[in-house]
């Protein structure tokens, strides 16, 4: 069994927590844009409260462990591993509850090249104990606004985890999907599930627009978020997102495997 001490050491050793690759400049820029309600960083959240830059900095200091000093404006950002471990315990408890109920679940990621394995391991374990891992709207086209303009993407599933691809770019050796913050894919998936008259997810697990978009629509949602993703933590603070786990979301995919083991152990599931 992977202990909390062993996972803490791993988080610090590979940069999942402690000093992370996300820069202070990127985090502060995201807080400024969120305070201005820029949809690029709201990623599906419609904040009920008024969030200024200082409010967001204090929230992120509380939730992630970043410096609360507004005069600290450059260098790498920091995530407190104790906050990561506490959030992973809460995350695992939601997984355990879903497993006990045999609840239908939906997985989705905007970081398929990094986080697909983490979510795929959880999906495999939940499927093995009788939870239906939903795959609504597979193959459906979604128009997403990117920095290059409006681009058509296709919703797909790999190991039960939703992601988006650009049509026509699948080649051997390609990454499994594209990086996306958009909440549109989860909205399309949930609408398709409702239209089909099948089960709706009792738990949505993901990141970026998947967790924020689902939570804003009233679905229980849990997920991972970096220091430059304030929307997920605002969603948690306002009760829209159930659990937000602070972690660097851009390290090598293999580095998340111990996190999968830890969550499954805590949830009393086997991989």
C-alpha positions in Angstrom: 0.0 0.0 0.0 1.3 3.5 -0.9 1.5 5.5 2.3 0.9 9.3 2.6 4.5 9.7 3.4 5.6 7.8 0.3 3.3 9.8 -1.9 4.4 13.1 -0.3 8.0 12.3 -1.2 7.0 11.4 -4.7 5.0 14.6 -5.2 8.0 16.7 -4.2 10.5 14.6 -6.1 8.8 14.9 -9.5 7.3 18.4 -9.2 3.7 17.5 -8.7 3.8 19.6 -5.6 6.4 21.8 -3.9 8.1 24.0 -6.4 6.2 23.4 -9.7 6.8 24.2 -13.3 3.9 26.7 -13.5 5.2 30.2 -13.2 4.1 32.8 -10.8 3.6 35.1 -13.8 1.2 32.6 -15.4 -0.8 32.2 -12.2 -1.1 35.9 -11.6 -2.2 36.5 -15.2 -5.0 33.9 -14.7 -6.1 35.6 -11.6 -6.3 39.0 -13.3 -8.3 37.5 -16.2 -10.6 35.6 -13.9 -11.3 38.8 -11.9 -12.2 40.4 -15.2 -14.5 37.4 -15.9 -12.7 36.4 -19.1 -14.4 33.2 -20.3 -11.0 31.7 -21.2 -10.2 31.3 -17.5 -13.8 30.9 -16.2 -13.9 27.6 -18.1 -17.6 27.0 -17.4 -17.9 28.6 -13.9 -20.3 31.5 -13.5 -19.2 32.9 -10.2 -21.9 33.9 -7.8 -19.5 36.0 -5.7 -17.4 39.0 -6.7 -13.8 37.9 -7.0 -11.1 40.5 -7.1 -7.4 39.7 -7.8 -6.5 39.9 -4.1 -9.5 37.7 -3.2 -8.3 35.1 -5.7 -4.7 35.3 -4.4 -5.9 34.7 -0.9 -8.1 31.8 -2.0 -5.3 30.2 -4.0 -2.9 30.6 -1.0 -5.5 28.8 1.2 -6.3 26.0 -1.3 -2.9 25.5 -2.9 -0.3 27.0 -0.7 0.9 29.6 -3.1 2.4 32.8 -1.7 -0.3 35.3 -0.6 2.1 38.2 -1.0 1.1 40.3 -4.1 4.6 41.6 -4.3 5.8 38.1 -5.2 5.4 38.4 -9.0 8.0 36.1 -10.6 9.6 32.7 -10.4 8.1 29.2 -10.0 4.9 28.8 -8.1 4.5 26.5 -5.1 1.9 23.9 -4.1 1.8 22.6 -0.5 1.9 18.8 -0.6 -0.1 18.6 2.6 -3.0 20.4 0.8 -2.6 18.0 -2.1 -2.8 14.9 0.1 -5.8 16.2 2.0 -7.6 16.9 -1.2 -6.7 13.5 -2.6 -8.2 11.9 0.5 -11.5 13.8 -0.1 -11.3 12.9 -3.8 -10.9 9.2 -2.9 -13.8 9.4 -0.5 -16.1 10.6 -3.4 -14.7 7.7 -5.6 -15.4 5.3 -2.7 -19.0 6.5 -2.3 -19.7 6.2 -6.1 -18.3 2.6 -6.0 -20.5 1.6 -3.1 -23.6 2.9 -4.9 -22.6 1.5 -8.3 -23.1 5.0 -9.6 -22.8 5.9 -13.2 -19.7 8.1 -13.7 -18.3 10.4 -16.5 -14.6 11.1 -17.0 -13.1 13.8 -19.1 -9.8 15.6 -19.5 -8.4 18.7 -21.2 -4.9 17.2 -20.6 -5.1 13.8 -22.4 -1.3 13.7 -23.0 -0.6 14.0 -19.3 -3.7 12.8 -17.3 -5.3 10.2 -19.4 -3.6 7.4 -17.5 -4.6 8.8 -14.1 -8.3 8.9 -15.0 -8.1 5.7 -17.1 -6.9 3.8 -14.0 -9.8 5.1 -11.9 -12.3 4.3 -14.7 -11.0 0.8 -14.9 -11.4 0.3 -11.2 -14.9 1.8 -11.0 -16.0 -0.3 -14.0 -14.7 -3.4 -12.3 -16.9 -2.9 -9.3 -20.1 -2.3 -11.3 -20.1 1.4 -12.0 -21.2 2.3 -15.6 -18.5 4.5 -17.2 -20.5 6.7 -19.5 -19.5 7.6 -23.1 -22.2 9.9 -24.4 -21.9 11.8 -27.6 -18.9 9.8 -28.9 -17.9 11.1 -32.3 -20.0 14.3 -31.9 -18.4 17.5 -33.3 -17.8 20.4 -31.0 -16.8 23.9 -32.2 -14.3 25.3 -29.7 -12.8 28.8 -29.8 -9.0 28.6 -29.6 -6.3 31.1 -30.0 -6.3 30.3 -33.7 -10.0 31.0 -34.0 -13.0 28.7 -34.0 -11.9 25.1 -34.6 -14.1 22.0 -35.0 -13.1 19.1 -32.6 -14.5 15.6 -32.2 -15.5 14.2 -28.9 -13.9 10.8 -28.3 -13.2 8.3 -25.5 -10.1 6.5 -24.6 -10.2 4.0 -21.7 -13.6 5.5 -20.8 -12.1 9.0 -20.6 -13.5 11.8 -22.7 -11.2 14.0 -24.7 -11.4 16.1 -27.9 -9.4 15.6 -31.1 -9.0 17.7 -34.2 -10.6 15.6 -37.0 -8.1 14.1 -39.4 -5.0 14.3 -37.3 -4.9 10.8 -35.8 -1.7 9.2 -36.8 0.4 6.5 -35.2 2.4 8.1 -32.4 0.1 11.1 -32.1 -0.9 12.2 -28.7 -4.4 10.9 -27.7 -6.1 14.3 -28.0 -5.7 18.0 -27.7 -5.2 20.3 -24.7 -8.4 22.2 -24.0 -10.0 24.3 -21.3 -13.4 24.5 -22.9 -16.6 23.5 -21.0 -18.4 22.9 -24.3 -17.4 19.2 -24.6 -19.0 18.3 -21.2 -22.1 20.3 -22.0 -22.4 18.4 -25.3 -21.8 15.0 -23.5 -24.4 15.7 -20.8 -27.0 17.0 -23.2 -26.6 13.9 -25.3 -26.9 11.6 -22.3 -30.1 13.4 -21.3 -31.5 13.2 -24.9 -30.8 9.5 -25.1 -32.8 8.9 -21.9 -30.1 6.8 -20.4 -28.4 7.2 -17.1 -26.9 10.6 -16.2 -23.6 10.6 -14.2 -23.8 10.8 -10.5 -20.2 11.9 -10.4 -18.1 13.7 -13.0 -14.3 13.4 -12.7 -11.9 15.5 -14.7 -10.2 18.8 -15.0 -10.5 22.2 -16.7 -13.9 22.7 -18.4 -15.0 19.1 -17.7 -15.1 19.6 -13.9 -16.2 23.3 -14.0 -18.8 22.8 -16.7 -20.4 19.8 -15.1 -20.4 21.4 -11.7 -22.0 24.5 -12.9 -24.8 22.4 -14.4 -25.5 20.9 -11.0 -23.6 17.6 -11.3 -21.3 16.5 -8.5 -17.8 17.1 -9.9 -14.3 16.5 -8.6 -11.0 17.1 -10.3 -7.4 18.2 -10.5 -6.2 21.8 -10.9 -2.9 23.7 -11.2 -2.1 27.0 -9.6 -3.1 28.8 -12.8 -6.6 27.2 -12.8 -8.5 29.5 -10.3 -11.9 28.5 -11.7 -11.8 25.0 -10.2 -10.9 26.4 -6.7 -13.5 29.2 -7.0 -16.0 26.5 -7.9 -15.1 24.5 -4.8 -15.3 27.7 -2.6 -18.8 28.4 -4.0 -20.0 24.8 -3.6 -20.2 24.1 -7.4 -17.2 21.8 -7.4 -17.0 19.1 -4.7 -13.3 18.5 -4.5 -10.4 20.4 -6.2 -7.0 18.7 -5.9 -4.0 21.2 -6.2 -1.3 19.5 -8.4 0.9 20.4 -11.3 -1.1 19.2 -14.3 1.7 19.2 -16.8 4.4 16.7 -15.7 5.1 13.4 -17.3 2.1 11.0 -17.5 4.0 8.3 -15.6 4.4 10.5 -12.6 0.7 10.4 -11.9 0.6 6.6 -11.5 1.4 6.7 -7.7 -1.5 9.1 -7.3 -3.8 6.6 -9.0 -2.6 3.9 -6.6 -3.0 6.2 -3.6 -6.6 7.2 -4.5 -7.6 3.6 -5.2 -6.1 2.4 -1.9 -7.9 5.1 0.0 -11.1 4.3 -1.9 -10.7 0.6 -1.0 -10.5 -0.4 -4.6 -7.9 -2.4 -6.5 -6.6 -1.4 -9.9 
